[in-house]
Amino acid sequence: MDIQSFIQSGLLEAYVLGQCSAEERAQVERMAAEHVEVRAELNSIQVSLEGYAAAHAVQPPDWMKTSIMERLTQETPGHAPPDVPAPGGNNFPLRFFQILAFLLAAACAFLFLRQKEMGRENQELKLKTDSIQKELVACNQEVQKPDPIAELVCDPGTQRILVSDGKGISTIVYYNAELKRMAYDPYNIPTPSDGTHYQFWAIVDGKPVSMGMKAGNMCESLRNVENAIAFAISEEDKPEGNPAPTKVLAIGKTS
Amino acid sequence: MQDQQLINRLQAQDRTAIGNLYDAYGAALFGVVLRIVQQRELAEQVLQDTFVKAWRNGASYDASKGRLFTWLLNIARNTAIDATRTAHFQKSRKTDSLDALVYSPGGESINPDQIGVREVVSRLDEKYKSLIDLVYFKGYTQEEVAEETGIPLGTIKTRLRYAINELRGIFVEKGLAGLILTLLTINQ
């Protein structure tokens, strides 16, 4: 299975969100064990969602921690209540039927009441479904707005080119020769040490053309480019970059 | 940022490990749970259940399968989402706004650094927030979102990937990943 298609498949997000079937989980774990790109991507997704969760943090009330720790002491095995001793043997047959009759009566009463409850529940569930439906229509409208990056990524003619030095620097460049556009994901490129800056290049007609300094996010990386035969990352000494690459760190060729 | 000693203690069902996890992640988990159940008392119950489950299942946490905070988040989210599906919850649903719940007298004030982060996240493009909220807080699978909205599953998957990329952009660009992880670091 092609690694890039696997990473783009949405399965990794589903795995992180705990929404996979057992077979899908096994598949993700196998791919992660075999491919460092898959592991890196899984890690990135987790960190992003963790950050999103942390951004919504709310301090719980003061008593919460103590309450939790107390419940844990009750959880420890050995604190379970002792078994209740069995009733006397002489009255067994009578007792048995008395208890059985009582249970049957209780079951009947319960089922009758439950019947009524379920009628009400159904109504409420219908109301809830209707409101969810409305919410999804609103979301639908939001989600359908045009988007050049998603268009690029989704287009069947888009190539995914790995630009990597095989050590710490790697990114996927999305390049479409017909749309004449490229973008890349800057997150797997580590922050360079002080005084050095990463610059992106497309190789066009045998010459390097600057695609700008390393972008902050994928949106910022979007550039028009045509007839590229390769993409490269270089190390530069100036924050604004140089007209030609100084030290090329990684190259990826188009197909 | 994974603390191996803490993980070992969790896997050994050491109760003090749960105390450390609470200090580090309790507020973040509480925020997520509140957003899902939207009722203060129920959220408090769910938060306690979350940590009890984390303790009970500590031995089965496998660091090679995912990060610790993500593992806790999934326990919290699942417990919270299950709580919203009980008939009891449907009946007792109130119309409190989330802001009222968050700033109610029972809770402490929010760390101003966290407010700054929240503002940045709230500037995330609405279409991506909607999708993350549906999938993350409401527990819809990508397939369910596609079915309900009629948008092709492939587009939903691309959108979600892009939405998560946007989150990375916010944190990496503003140097907030370090800030958040620092906020959540155990201060002992």
HADDOCK unambig.tbl for C-alpha pairs under 7 A between the chains (distance, minus, plus):
assign (segid A and resid 9 and name CA) (segid B and resid 157 and name CA) 7.00 0.50 0.50
assign (segid A and resid 10 and name CA) (segid B and resid 157 and name CA) 5.15 0.50 0.50
assign (segid A and resid 17 and name CA) (segid B and resid 74 and name CA) 6.83 0.50 0.50
assign (segid A and resid 18 and name CA) (segid B and resid 74 and name CA) 6.62 0.50 0.50
assign (segid A and resid 19 and name CA) (segid B and resid 141 and name CA) 6.34 0.50 0.50
assign (segid A and resid 45 and name CA) (segid B and resid 164 and name CA) 6.80 0.50 0.50
assign (segid A and resid 46 and name CA) (segid B and resid 70 and name CA) 6.29 0.50 0.50
assign (segid A and resid 48 and name CA) (segid B and resid 164 and name CA) 6.38 0.50 0.50
assign (segid A and resid 48 and name CA) (segid B and resid 167 and name CA) 5.83 0.50 0.50
assign (segid A and resid 48 and name CA) (segid B and resid 168 and name CA) 5.38 0.50 0.50
assign (segid A and resid 50 and name CA) (segid B and resid 69 and name CA) 6.93 0.50 0.50
assign (segid A and resid 50 and name CA) (segid B and resid 70 and name CA) 6.45 0.50 0.50
assign (segid A and resid 51 and name CA) (segid B and resid 177 and name CA) 6.81 0.50 0.50
assign (segid A and resid 51 and name CA) (segid B and resid 180 and name CA) 6.76 0.50 0.50
assign (segid A and resid 53 and name CA) (segid B and resid 28 and name CA) 6.00 0.50 0.50
assign (segid A and resid 53 and name CA) (segid B and resid 32 and name CA) 6.21 0.50 0.50
assign (segid A and resid 54 and name CA) (segid B and resid 28 and name CA) 4.74 0.50 0.50
assign (segid A and resid 54 and name CA) (segid B and resid 180 and name CA) 6.83 0.50 0.50
assign (segid A and resid 55 and name CA) (segid B and resid 114 and name CA) 6.19 0.50 0.50
assign (segid A and resid 55 and name CA) (segid B and resid 117 and name CA) 5.74 0.50 0.50
assign (segid A and resid 55 and name CA) (segid B and resid 118 and name CA) 5.10 0.50 0.50
assign (segid A and resid 56 and name CA) (segid B and resid 28 and name CA) 6.40 0.50 0.50
assign (segid A and resid 56 and name CA) (segid B and resid 31 and name CA) 5.27 0.50 0.50
assign (segid A and resid 56 and name CA) (segid B and resid 32 and name CA) 6.60 0.50 0.50
assign (segid A and resid 56 and name CA) (segid B and resid 118 and name CA) 6.44 0.50 0.50
assign (segid A and resid 57 and name CA) (segid B and resid 27 and name CA) 4.96 0.50 0.50
assign (segid A and resid 57 and name CA) (segid B and resid 28 and name CA) 3.92 0.50 0.50
assign (segid A and resid 57 and name CA) (segid B and resid 29 and name CA) 6.95 0.50 0.50
assign (segid A and resid 57 and name CA) (segid B and resid 30 and name CA) 6.62 0.50 0.50
assign (segid A and resid 57 and name CA) (segid B and resid 31 and name CA) 4.41 0.50 0.50
assign (segid A and resid 58 and name CA) (segid B and resid 27 and name CA) 4.93 0.50 0.50
assign (segid A and resid 58 and name CA) (segid B and resid 28 and name CA) 6.34 0.50 0.50
assign (segid A and resid 58 and name CA) (segid B and resid 30 and name CA) 5.96 0.50 0.50
assign (segid A and resid 58 and name CA) (segid B and resid 31 and name CA) 4.67 0.50 0.50
assign (segid A and resid 58 and name CA) (segid B and resid 102 and name CA) 6.91 0.50 0.50
assign (segid A and resid 58 and name CA) (segid B and resid 110 and name CA) 6.52 0.50 0.50
assign (segid A and resid 59 and name CA) (segid B and resid 27 and name CA) 4.66 0.50 0.50
assign (segid A and resid 59 and name CA) (segid B and resid 107 and name CA) 6.37 0.50 0.50
assign (segid A and resid 59 and name CA) (segid B and resid 108 and name CA) 5.99 0.50 0.50
assign (segid A and resid 59 and name CA) (segid B and resid 110 and name CA) 6.65 0.50 0.50
assign (segid A and resid 60 and name CA) (segid B and resid 27 and name CA) 6.00 0.50 0.50
assign (segid A and resid 60 and name CA) (segid B and resid 30 and name CA) 6.38 0.50 0.50
assign (segid A and resid 60 and name CA) (segid B and resid 107 and name CA) 6.11 0.50 0.50
assign (segid A and resid 61 and name CA) (segid B and resid 106 and name CA) 6.26 0.50 0.50
assign (segid A and resid 61 and name CA) (segid B and resid 107 and name CA) 5.28 0.50 0.50
assign (segid A and resid 61 and name CA) (segid B and resid 108 and name CA) 6.91 0.50 0.50
assign (segid A and resid 68 and name CA) (segid B and resid 48 and name CA) 5.63 0.50 0.50
assign (segid A and resid 72 and name CA) (segid B and resid 52 and name CA) 6.45 0.50 0.50
assign (segid A and resid 121 and name CA) (segid B and resid 87 and name CA) 6.71 0.50 0.50
assign (segid A and resid 136 and name CA) (segid B and resid 148 and name CA) 6.90 0.50 0.50
assign (segid A and resid 136 and name CA) (segid B and resid 149 and name CA) 6.15 0.50 0.50
assign (segid A and resid 137 and name CA) (segid B and resid 149 and name CA) 6.44 0.50 0.50
assign (segid A and resid 139 and name CA) (segid B and resid 127 and name CA) 6.93 0.50 0.50
assign (segid A and resid 139 and name CA) (segid B and resid 130 and name CA) 5.95 0.50 0.50
assign (segid A and resid 140 and name CA) (segid B and resid 149 and name CA) 5.66 0.50 0.50
assign (segid A and resid 142 and name CA) (segid B and resid 126 and name CA) 6.89 0.50 0.50
assign (segid A and resid 142 and name CA) (segid B and resid 127 and name CA) 4.65 0.50 0.50
assign (segid A and resid 143 and name CA) (segid B and resid 127 and name CA) 4.90 0.50 0.50
assign (segid A and resid 150 and name CA) (segid B and resid 158 and name CA) 6.81 0.50 0.50
assign (segid A and resid 216 and name CA) (segid B and resid 169 and name CA) 6.21 0.50 0.50
assign (segid A and resid 216 and name CA) (segid B and resid 173 and name CA) 5.36 0.50 0.50
assign (segid A and resid 217 and name CA) (segid B and resid 169 and name CA) 4.73 0.50 0.50
